[in-house]
Amino acid sequence: MTLQEILENELPRWAQISKDDPVIFTRLSLFRNMKSTRFPSMLDGTRKAEAAGKLDEAVRYINDHGFGPFIPYSMESLNDEEKDVLSEKGFLPEGEGLLDENSRLYLNEDGSLAIRTNVHDHLAFLGFSGGNTVFSLWKRTARLADEASDILDYAFDREFGYLTASPQFTGSGMKMVSLLFLPGFALHDRIGSLSEFLELRGFHLAPAAGKADDRLPFYLLENTRSLGIREVDYVSELDKILQEITEEEKKLWKDTFESSEEELRDRIWRALGTLKYARRMSRKEALYLAGLIRMGINADMIPDEDGLTFYRLYSLIPDSQVALISHTAPEDRGNMEKWRSAFMRDVLKNL
């Protein structure tokens, strides 16, 4: 995918998921830094340019050895709205103020892999996948980091592991975030016990909307350990956990739907009608209704031929994306809500 396609909200193929998969997507980052070189924020212009040259060479090496092509894009010319969209989609850190002419974002053809250079860390290898495919995602992303190590010496300490700009990721140098849709757990009041179970295994579960709400059963699952672990073991553990969550969510959702089918069908049809005809849509309402559409797809009430219907709706929830593609100021709430509803109507126009 090109940078412009990402900014214009073209959907990547990796976002396709099966109708009953509770794992909406996973984003994986592997942070690496060059040995004997300060972090980018501590380099002056000349030395940062020298670092950029070495990093560019490493990506060319990756391309030459059959892992690309990765196409480079400069980060210097991005405006604030574009930075916000790339941050929302996982390509840039939040609140990024370190971008300059020596910062790059390299994208592969299908948008499932990217390489970010000279921002917080010298290198961030980024992987994206839909559904429960976390282990294969890690393998593909880790291969890039391993390939670059052929010509770069990474900053690595025998006691602490990989040294990173944020102490939070020192050790494995890894950050993983999965978005989960768990209406079965939520409606059975099982989120609390699931969260406690995950904390013991080294993962944190939090409401994606900021606070717990049965009407918004979207949750972010993140890794909380980095020191003293082996990447492959930790990712294997997450892969196993997601399989367990998937199996249990399917059982709980089936029980929920069978016991409250009439009520749930009514809510789903009302959600579809609202999205098809509403003229204003807040972010919170859009998230709630998109969740009901996801339930409808699961229940075979709403067709989803290419596996992307829900993701199309979900991608239009963030204010940053709506503001950018509608050329509307984010603080103009009225017009933002009008544009969001218009974009969502367009997604569902053939239903």
Contacts in CASP RR format, 6 or more apart in sequence:
PFRMAT RR
TARGET T0000
AUTHOR 0000-0000-0000
METHOD contacts of the structure
MODEL  1
MTLQEILENELPRWAQISKDDPVIFTRLSLFRNMKSTRFPSMLDGTRKAE
AAGKLDEAVRYINDHGFGPFIPYSMESLNDEEKDVLSEKGFLPEGEGLLD
ENSRLYLNEDGSLAIRTNVHDHLAFLGFSGGNTVFSLWKRTARLADEASD
ILDYAFDREFGYLTASPQFTGSGMKMVSLLFLPGFALHDRIGSLSEFLEL
RGFHLAPAAGKADDRLPFYLLENTRSLGIREVDYVSELDKILQEITEEEK
KLWKDTFESSEEELRDRIWRALGTLKYARRMSRKEALYLAGLIRMGINAD
MIPDEDGLTFYRLYSLIPDSQVALISHTAPEDRGNMEKWRSAFMRDVLKN
L
1 10 0 8 1.000
1 12 0 8 1.000
1 107 0 8 1.000
1 108 0 8 1.000
1 109 0 8 1.000
1 110 0 8 1.000
1 111 0 8 1.000
2 71 0 8 1.000
2 107 0 8 1.000
3 73 0 8 1.000
3 105 0 8 1.000
3 107 0 8 1.000
6 85 0 8 1.000
6 86 0 8 1.000
6 89 0 8 1.000
6 91 0 8 1.000
6 107 0 8 1.000
6 111 0 8 1.000
7 82 0 8 1.000
7 85 0 8 1.000
7 86 0 8 1.000
7 324 0 8 1.000
8 325 0 8 1.000
9 315 0 8 1.000
9 316 0 8 1.000
9 321 0 8 1.000
9 325 0 8 1.000
11 308 0 8 1.000
11 311 0 8 1.000
11 312 0 8 1.000
11 315 0 8 1.000
12 110 0 8 1.000
12 111 0 8 1.000
12 112 0 8 1.000
12 128 0 8 1.000
13 110 0 8 1.000
13 112 0 8 1.000
14 25 0 8 1.000
14 110 0 8 1.000
14 111 0 8 1.000
14 112 0 8 1.000
14 128 0 8 1.000
14 129 0 8 1.000
14 130 0 8 1.000
15 25 0 8 1.000
15 130 0 8 1.000
15 308 0 8 1.000
15 311 0 8 1.000
16 130 0 8 1.000
16 306 0 8 1.000
16 307 0 8 1.000
16 308 0 8 1.000
16 311 0 8 1.000
17 23 0 8 1.000
17 24 0 8 1.000
17 25 0 8 1.000
17 130 0 8 1.000
17 131 0 8 1.000
17 307 0 8 1.000
17 310 0 8 1.000
17 311 0 8 1.000
18 131 0 8 1.000
18 307 0 8 1.000
19 297 0 8 1.000
19 298 0 8 1.000
19 300 0 8 1.000
19 304 0 8 1.000
19 307 0 8 1.000
20 250 0 8 1.000
20 253 0 8 1.000
20 298 0 8 1.000
21 130 0 8 1.000
21 131 0 8 1.000
21 132 0 8 1.000
21 246 0 8 1.000
22 180 0 8 1.000
22 181 0 8 1.000
22 182 0 8 1.000
22 245 0 8 1.000
22 246 0 8 1.000
22 249 0 8 1.000
22 250 0 8 1.000
23 130 0 8 1.000
23 131 0 8 1.000
23 132 0 8 1.000
23 134 0 8 1.000
23 178 0 8 1.000
23 179 0 8 1.000
23 180 0 8 1.000
23 242 0 8 1.000
23 245 0 8 1.000
23 246 0 8 1.000
24 130 0 8 1.000
24 131 0 8 1.000
24 178 0 8 1.000
24 179 0 8 1.000
24 180 0 8 1.000
24 181 0 8 1.000
24 218 0 8 1.000
24 310 0 8 1.000
24 311 0 8 1.000
24 314 0 8 1.000
25 128 0 8 1.000
25 129 0 8 1.000
25 130 0 8 1.000
25 131 0 8 1.000
25 178 0 8 1.000
25 179 0 8 1.000
25 311 0 8 1.000
26 128 0 8 1.000
26 129 0 8 1.000
26 130 0 8 1.000
26 131 0 8 1.000
26 133 0 8 1.000
26 134 0 8 1.000
26 137 0 8 1.000
26 176 0 8 1.000
26 177 0 8 1.000
26 178 0 8 1.000
26 179 0 8 1.000
27 90 0 8 1.000
27 126 0 8 1.000
27 127 0 8 1.000
27 128 0 8 1.000
27 176 0 8 1.000
27 177 0 8 1.000
27 178 0 8 1.000
28 126 0 8 1.000
28 127 0 8 1.000
28 128 0 8 1.000
28 134 0 8 1.000
28 137 0 8 1.000
28 138 0 8 1.000
28 141 0 8 1.000
28 174 0 8 1.000
28 175 0 8 1.000
28 176 0 8 1.000
29 124 0 8 1.000
29 125 0 8 1.000
29 126 0 8 1.000
29 127 0 8 1.000
29 174 0 8 1.000
29 175 0 8 1.000
29 176 0 8 1.000
30 124 0 8 1.000
30 125 0 8 1.000
30 141 0 8 1.000
30 142 0 8 1.000
30 144 0 8 1.000
30 145 0 8 1.000
30 173 0 8 1.000
30 174 0 8 1.000
31 120 0 8 1.000
31 121 0 8 1.000
31 123 0 8 1.000
31 124 0 8 1.000
31 162 0 8 1.000
31 164 0 8 1.000
31 165 0 8 1.000
31 166 0 8 1.000
31 169 0 8 1.000
31 173 0 8 1.000
31 174 0 8 1.000
31 175 0 8 1.000
32 121 0 8 1.000
32 122 0 8 1.000
32 123 0 8 1.000
32 124 0 8 1.000
32 125 0 8 1.000
32 145 0 8 1.000
32 148 0 8 1.000
32 149 0 8 1.000
32 152 0 8 1.000
32 154 0 8 1.000
32 155 0 8 1.000
32 162 0 8 1.000
32 173 0 8 1.000
33 39 0 8 1.000
33 121 0 8 1.000
33 122 0 8 1.000
33 123 0 8 1.000
33 154 0 8 1.000
33 155 0 8 1.000
33 162 0 8 1.000
33 163 0 8 1.000
33 164 0 8 1.000
33 165 0 8 1.000
34 51 0 8 1.000
34 54 0 8 1.000
34 55 0 8 1.000
34 122 0 8 1.000
34 152 0 8 1.000
34 153 0 8 1.000
34 154 0 8 1.000
34 155 0 8 1.000
35 153 0 8 1.000
35 154 0 8 1.000
35 155 0 8 1.000
35 156 0 8 1.000
36 153 0 8 1.000
36 155 0 8 1.000
37 43 0 8 1.000
37 47 0 8 1.000
37 51 0 8 1.000
37 122 0 8 1.000
37 155 0 8 1.000
38 47 0 8 1.000
39 120 0 8 1.000
39 121 0 8 1.000
39 122 0 8 1.000
39 165 0 8 1.000
40 48 0 8 1.000
40 51 0 8 1.000
40 98 0 8 1.000
40 102 0 8 1.000
40 103 0 8 1.000
40 118 0 8 1.000
40 119 0 8 1.000
40 120 0 8 1.000
40 121 0 8 1.000
40 122 0 8 1.000
40 165 0 8 1.000
41 98 0 8 1.000
41 120 0 8 1.000
41 165 0 8 1.000
43 51 0 8 1.000
45 102 0 8 1.000
48 100 0 8 1.000
48 102 0 8 1.000
48 118 0 8 1.000
49 101 0 8 1.000
49 102 0 8 1.000
51 102 0 8 1.000
51 118 0 8 1.000
51 122 0 8 1.000
52 102 0 8 1.000
52 103 0 8 1.000
52 104 0 8 1.000
52 117 0 8 1.000
52 118 0 8 1.000
54 152 0 8 1.000
55 104 0 8 1.000
55 117 0 8 1.000
55 118 0 8 1.000
55 122 0 8 1.000
55 123 0 8 1.000
56 72 0 8 1.000
56 104 0 8 1.000
56 117 0 8 1.000
57 151 0 8 1.000
58 123 0 8 1.000
58 148 0 8 1.000
58 151 0 8 1.000
58 152 0 8 1.000
59 70 0 8 1.000
59 72 0 8 1.000
59 104 0 8 1.000
59 106 0 8 1.000
59 115 0 8 1.000
59 117 0 8 1.000
59 148 0 8 1.000
61 147 0 8 1.000
61 148 0 8 1.000
61 150 0 8 1.000
61 151 0 8 1.000
62 68 0 8 1.000
62 70 0 8 1.000
62 115 0 8 1.000
62 144 0 8 1.000
62 147 0 8 1.000
62 148 0 8 1.000
63 69 0 8 1.000
63 70 0 8 1.000
65 147 0 8 1.000
67 143 0 8 1.000
67 144 0 8 1.000
67 147 0 8 1.000
68 108 0 8 1.000
68 109 0 8 1.000
69 108 0 8 1.000
69 109 0 8 1.000
70 106 0 8 1.000
70 107 0 8 1.000
70 108 0 8 1.000
70 113 0 8 1.000
70 114 0 8 1.000
70 115 0 8 1.000
71 106 0 8 1.000
71 107 0 8 1.000
71 108 0 8 1.000
72 104 0 8 1.000
72 105 0 8 1.000
72 106 0 8 1.000
73 104 0 8 1.000
73 105 0 8 1.000
73 106 0 8 1.000
73 107 0 8 1.000
74 101 0 8 1.000
74 103 0 8 1.000
74 104 0 8 1.000
75 92 0 8 1.000
75 99 0 8 1.000
75 100 0 8 1.000
75 103 0 8 1.000
75 104 0 8 1.000
75 105 0 8 1.000
75 119 0 8 1.000
76 99 0 8 1.000
76 100 0 8 1.000
76 101 0 8 1.000
76 103 0 8 1.000
78 86 0 8 1.000
78 99 0 8 1.000
81 320 0 8 1.000
81 323 0 8 1.000
81 324 0 8 1.000
81 330 0 8 1.000
82 324 0 8 1.000
83 92 0 8 1.000
83 95 0 8 1.000
83 96 0 8 1.000
83 99 0 8 1.000
84 320 0 8 1.000
84 323 0 8 1.000
84 324 0 8 1.000
85 318 0 8 1.000
85 320 0 8 1.000
85 321 0 8 1.000
85 324 0 8 1.000
86 92 0 8 1.000
86 105 0 8 1.000
87 93 0 8 1.000
87 94 0 8 1.000
87 95 0 8 1.000
87 96 0 8 1.000
87 320 0 8 1.000
88 318 0 8 1.000
88 320 0 8 1.000
88 321 0 8 1.000
90 126 0 8 1.000
90 128 0 8 1.000
91 105 0 8 1.000
91 114 0 8 1.000
91 116 0 8 1.000
91 126 0 8 1.000
92 99 0 8 1.000
92 105 0 8 1.000
92 116 0 8 1.000
92 119 0 8 1.000
93 119 0 8 1.000
93 120 0 8 1.000
96 119 0 8 1.000
98 119 0 8 1.000
98 120 0 8 1.000
99 119 0 8 1.000
102 118 0 8 1.000
103 116 0 8 1.000
103 117 0 8 1.000
103 118 0 8 1.000
103 119 0 8 1.000
104 115 0 8 1.000
104 116 0 8 1.000
104 117 0 8 1.000
104 118 0 8 1.000
105 114 0 8 1.000
105 115 0 8 1.000
105 116 0 8 1.000
105 117 0 8 1.000
106 114 0 8 1.000
106 115 0 8 1.000
106 116 0 8 1.000
106 117 0 8 1.000
107 113 0 8 1.000
107 114 0 8 1.000
108 114 0 8 1.000
111 128 0 8 1.000
112 127 0 8 1.000
112 128 0 8 1.000
112 129 0 8 1.000
112 140 0 8 1.000
113 125 0 8 1.000
113 126 0 8 1.000
113 127 0 8 1.000
113 128 0 8 1.000
113 140 0 8 1.000
113 141 0 8 1.000
113 144 0 8 1.000
114 125 0 8 1.000
114 126 0 8 1.000
114 127 0 8 1.000
114 128 0 8 1.000
115 123 0 8 1.000
115 124 0 8 1.000
115 125 0 8 1.000
115 126 0 8 1.000
115 144 0 8 1.000
116 123 0 8 1.000
116 124 0 8 1.000
116 126 0 8 1.000
117 123 0 8 1.000
117 124 0 8 1.000
120 165 0 8 1.000
120 166 0 8 1.000
121 164 0 8 1.000
121 165 0 8 1.000
123 145 0 8 1.000
123 148 0 8 1.000
123 152 0 8 1.000
125 141 0 8 1.000
125 142 0 8 1.000
125 144 0 8 1.000
125 145 0 8 1.000
125 148 0 8 1.000
126 141 0 8 1.000
127 137 0 8 1.000
127 140 0 8 1.000
127 141 0 8 1.000
128 137 0 8 1.000
129 136 0 8 1.000
129 137 0 8 1.000
132 239 0 8 1.000
132 242 0 8 1.000
132 243 0 8 1.000
132 246 0 8 1.000
134 176 0 8 1.000
134 178 0 8 1.000
134 235 0 8 1.000
134 238 0 8 1.000
134 239 0 8 1.000
134 242 0 8 1.000
135 235 0 8 1.000
135 236 0 8 1.000
135 239 0 8 1.000
138 231 0 8 1.000
138 232 0 8 1.000
138 235 0 8 1.000
142 231 0 8 1.000
154 162 0 8 1.000
155 162 0 8 1.000
155 163 0 8 1.000
156 162 0 8 1.000
156 163 0 8 1.000
157 163 0 8 1.000
160 170 0 8 1.000
160 171 0 8 1.000
160 227 0 8 1.000
161 170 0 8 1.000
161 171 0 8 1.000
161 172 0 8 1.000
161 173 0 8 1.000
161 227 0 8 1.000
161 228 0 8 1.000
162 169 0 8 1.000
162 170 0 8 1.000
162 171 0 8 1.000
162 172 0 8 1.000
162 173 0 8 1.000
163 170 0 8 1.000
163 171 0 8 1.000
164 170 0 8 1.000
164 171 0 8 1.000
164 173 0 8 1.000
168 226 0 8 1.000
169 175 0 8 1.000
169 226 0 8 1.000
170 226 0 8 1.000
170 227 0 8 1.000
171 226 0 8 1.000
171 227 0 8 1.000
171 228 0 8 1.000
171 229 0 8 1.000
172 225 0 8 1.000
172 226 0 8 1.000
172 227 0 8 1.000
172 228 0 8 1.000
172 229 0 8 1.000
172 230 0 8 1.000
172 231 0 8 1.000
172 234 0 8 1.000
173 226 0 8 1.000
174 223 0 8 1.000
174 226 0 8 1.000
174 231 0 8 1.000
174 234 0 8 1.000
174 235 0 8 1.000
175 222 0 8 1.000
175 223 0 8 1.000
176 222 0 8 1.000
176 223 0 8 1.000
176 235 0 8 1.000
176 238 0 8 1.000
177 220 0 8 1.000
177 221 0 8 1.000
177 222 0 8 1.000
178 220 0 8 1.000
178 221 0 8 1.000
178 222 0 8 1.000
178 238 0 8 1.000
178 242 0 8 1.000
179 208 0 8 1.000
179 218 0 8 1.000
179 219 0 8 1.000
179 220 0 8 1.000
179 221 0 8 1.000
180 205 0 8 1.000
180 218 0 8 1.000
180 219 0 8 1.000
180 220 0 8 1.000
180 221 0 8 1.000
180 245 0 8 1.000
181 217 0 8 1.000
181 218 0 8 1.000
181 219 0 8 1.000
181 291 0 8 1.000
181 294 0 8 1.000
182 191 0 8 1.000
182 194 0 8 1.000
182 217 0 8 1.000
182 218 0 8 1.000
182 219 0 8 1.000
182 245 0 8 1.000
182 249 0 8 1.000
183 217 0 8 1.000
183 253 0 8 1.000
183 256 0 8 1.000
183 291 0 8 1.000
183 295 0 8 1.000
184 190 0 8 1.000
184 217 0 8 1.000
184 249 0 8 1.000
184 252 0 8 1.000
184 253 0 8 1.000
184 255 0 8 1.000
184 256 0 8 1.000
185 191 0 8 1.000
185 194 0 8 1.000
185 217 0 8 1.000
185 248 0 8 1.000
185 249 0 8 1.000
185 252 0 8 1.000
186 214 0 8 1.000
186 217 0 8 1.000
187 214 0 8 1.000
187 217 0 8 1.000
187 252 0 8 1.000
187 256 0 8 1.000
188 252 0 8 1.000
188 255 0 8 1.000
188 256 0 8 1.000
190 252 0 8 1.000
191 205 0 8 1.000
191 212 0 8 1.000
191 219 0 8 1.000
194 205 0 8 1.000
194 245 0 8 1.000
195 204 0 8 1.000
195 205 0 8 1.000
198 204 0 8 1.000
198 205 0 8 1.000
198 221 0 8 1.000
198 241 0 8 1.000
199 205 0 8 1.000
199 224 0 8 1.000
201 237 0 8 1.000
201 241 0 8 1.000
202 223 0 8 1.000
202 224 0 8 1.000
202 225 0 8 1.000
203 221 0 8 1.000
203 222 0 8 1.000
203 223 0 8 1.000
203 224 0 8 1.000
203 238 0 8 1.000
203 241 0 8 1.000
204 221 0 8 1.000
204 222 0 8 1.000
204 223 0 8 1.000
204 224 0 8 1.000
205 219 0 8 1.000
205 220 0 8 1.000
205 221 0 8 1.000
206 219 0 8 1.000
206 220 0 8 1.000
206 222 0 8 1.000
207 213 0 8 1.000
207 216 0 8 1.000
207 218 0 8 1.000
207 219 0 8 1.000
207 220 0 8 1.000
208 216 0 8 1.000
208 218 0 8 1.000
208 219 0 8 1.000
208 220 0 8 1.000
209 216 0 8 1.000
209 218 0 8 1.000
209 284 0 8 1.000
209 287 0 8 1.000
215 288 0 8 1.000
216 284 0 8 1.000
216 287 0 8 1.000
216 288 0 8 1.000
216 291 0 8 1.000
217 291 0 8 1.000
218 287 0 8 1.000
218 291 0 8 1.000
221 242 0 8 1.000
223 234 0 8 1.000
223 238 0 8 1.000
225 234 0 8 1.000
253 295 0 8 1.000
253 298 0 8 1.000
256 264 0 8 1.000
257 264 0 8 1.000
257 295 0 8 1.000
257 299 0 8 1.000
264 295 0 8 1.000
264 299 0 8 1.000
265 299 0 8 1.000
265 301 0 8 1.000
267 292 0 8 1.000
268 292 0 8 1.000
268 293 0 8 1.000
268 295 0 8 1.000
268 296 0 8 1.000
268 299 0 8 1.000
268 301 0 8 1.000
268 302 0 8 1.000
269 301 0 8 1.000
270 292 0 8 1.000
271 288 0 8 1.000
271 289 0 8 1.000
271 291 0 8 1.000
271 292 0 8 1.000
271 293 0 8 1.000
272 292 0 8 1.000
272 293 0 8 1.000
272 302 0 8 1.000
272 348 0 8 1.000
272 351 0 8 1.000
274 289 0 8 1.000
275 281 0 8 1.000
275 289 0 8 1.000
275 290 0 8 1.000
275 293 0 8 1.000
275 313 0 8 1.000
275 341 0 8 1.000
275 344 0 8 1.000
275 345 0 8 1.000
275 348 0 8 1.000
276 345 0 8 1.000
276 348 0 8 1.000
276 349 0 8 1.000
276 351 0 8 1.000
277 345 0 8 1.000
278 341 0 8 1.000
278 344 0 8 1.000
278 345 0 8 1.000
279 338 0 8 1.000
279 341 0 8 1.000
280 334 0 8 1.000
280 337 0 8 1.000
280 338 0 8 1.000
280 341 0 8 1.000
281 289 0 8 1.000
281 337 0 8 1.000
281 340 0 8 1.000
281 341 0 8 1.000
281 344 0 8 1.000
282 337 0 8 1.000
282 340 0 8 1.000
283 317 0 8 1.000
283 318 0 8 1.000
283 319 0 8 1.000
283 340 0 8 1.000
286 313 0 8 1.000
286 316 0 8 1.000
286 317 0 8 1.000
286 340 0 8 1.000
286 344 0 8 1.000
287 314 0 8 1.000
287 317 0 8 1.000
289 313 0 8 1.000
290 310 0 8 1.000
290 313 0 8 1.000
290 314 0 8 1.000
290 317 0 8 1.000
291 310 0 8 1.000
293 302 0 8 1.000
293 309 0 8 1.000
293 310 0 8 1.000
293 313 0 8 1.000
294 310 0 8 1.000
296 302 0 8 1.000
297 303 0 8 1.000
297 304 0 8 1.000
297 309 0 8 1.000
297 310 0 8 1.000
302 309 0 8 1.000
302 351 0 8 1.000
303 309 0 8 1.000
303 351 0 8 1.000
304 310 0 8 1.000
309 347 0 8 1.000
309 348 0 8 1.000
312 347 0 8 1.000
313 344 0 8 1.000
313 347 0 8 1.000
313 348 0 8 1.000
315 321 0 8 1.000
316 322 0 8 1.000
316 340 0 8 1.000
316 343 0 8 1.000
316 344 0 8 1.000
316 347 0 8 1.000
317 340 0 8 1.000
319 330 0 8 1.000
319 336 0 8 1.000
320 330 0 8 1.000
322 328 0 8 1.000
322 336 0 8 1.000
322 339 0 8 1.000
322 340 0 8 1.000
322 343 0 8 1.000
323 329 0 8 1.000
323 330 0 8 1.000
323 336 0 8 1.000
325 343 0 8 1.000
326 335 0 8 1.000
326 336 0 8 1.000
326 339 0 8 1.000
326 343 0 8 1.000
328 335 0 8 1.000
328 336 0 8 1.000
328 339 0 8 1.000
329 335 0 8 1.000
330 336 0 8 1.000
END
